Amino acid sequence: MDAKEVKRPTLTIVVAKDGSLSHKNKKITLAQLTELCQAHKKKHPNGALNIRADKQAHIKQVRVVLDAAAKADLVIVLFDSK
């Protein structure tokens, strides 16, 4: 590991091709997404959010996840595609 790399607790949200959201292989609602982001920020103030989006997922759904992260003040956001 590089000296500058920092391991951060990471909340991973998956955006499926059909636009549905999931966390730990369970579909979640927008309300649950907001709650997850807020709880993650409270428990891990320096934690990160990883958005793992299907390559064919619509950008509007990714924006929904970004908005929930912003509301929870999660400022470290990582992107991943599958």
Buried (B, 14 or more C-beta within 10 A) or exposed (E): EEEEEEEBEEBBBBBBEEBBBBBEEEEBEEEBBBBBBBEBBEEBEEBBBBBBBBEEBBEEBBEBBBBBBEEBEBEEEEEEEE
